[in-house]
Amino acid sequence: MATGLSFLDRQVLSLAIIKIKEEFLMSDVAYGWVNTAFLLSYAIMFTLGGWLIDRFGTRLGLAVSVGLWSLSSAMHGLVQNVWQLGTARFFLGLGEGGAFPGAAKGVTEWFPHKERGFAMGIAIGGAALGAVIAPPLTVYLTNLFGWRGIFIATGLIGGIWLIIWLLFYREPQNSKLITAKECEYILDGKKDPADTGKKAVPFKVILKTREAWGLISIRFLLDPVFYFIMFWIPKYLSEERGVSFERIGDLFWIPFLALGISNMIGGWASDKLVNSGISINKARKTIMGIAAAVTMLTAMTTVASTEGMAIFFISLFMFAHGFWITNYITITSEVFGKHATSTVVGMAGTAGAVAGLIVNPLIGKVVENYSYLPLWIVSGIMYPMGFVVLLITIPKIKEIVLTENNTKDE
């Protein structure tokens, strides 16, 4: 639900901008800078938020994260100009930076290795649920209350989540909702080899590993493609293909439904391979290699004859991304364990957000001066490049134990 709220709250703007742009007289470049404000704080807090969650725990970390971004979402409904919109966007990113590190840590705490891929798919797939709801909900509430009303509504939903989370979430060993036998099953019947308490692993120790640099580099390469899909496609459909605001609401949820389904199938499929006797290394990488190959069809969007076909190719990309990202984050948890997973997910997310904030204003320039064609072509080649980086930097998926003095395989 937390990851769902994060995508709902960030995705609302990509549709509401069609109305906001008319009121504030925004250019494409100005919209690019508004997105950059979000990505700037998102980049900072992805790493810092991940480390803080490793330091203070999933319960408190996600509570602060969701509380902050929900308040910031409601602030969007009060803005009066582009600068205020950018400021609200900055604080939204500040809160949302903790969403995926927190979700990844929660899954690592609550599920054994043999179930972790599917569980991670469900947790990450929640993001797609939020993005599926966002287009029709935004169009509906905008027509009823204007674009400001949708931001206030999403802020209130976040407040409800916060209350429920604080009431129910605990680590397995502290939860009253499971038995001792269930807790033992979750921990695979043994103590975590890297269990040193809640103290987070220092950045300098993590950054001594090739695996961390590989995971960080992959996100730097690939996240701008995903941000392009999230932030720019409604404008692309409206301006390049002449699709109406209401029709975009009817169509734009479809790619995110494909994403949500593939998040879960991708985790389930690799877990199925593992349980059939195939190594974790081969299972995760097989799924990711296939996904990378499918993303190469994304460039076909530019020659699609109708908006329906364009949505099909965008959905195909999102379907492949779901397989990719679920296994990517699962690999992160399997390599770095529960005391460093949030930190590594955070650092990698920061790298992706930095790449996104650099690229977003450039996207505005390309769109204004050329077309969307170069963007679609680049989108089709980046995931195969990312897969090559994965193979080079993580030749074998296995947990490493991180200490101040040494780094070694389990």
Summary of the structure (lengths in Angstrom):
residues: 410
radius of gyration: 20.4
end to end distance: 33.1
largest distance: 62.9
contacts: 1580
relative contact order: 0.17
helix: 81%
strand: 1%
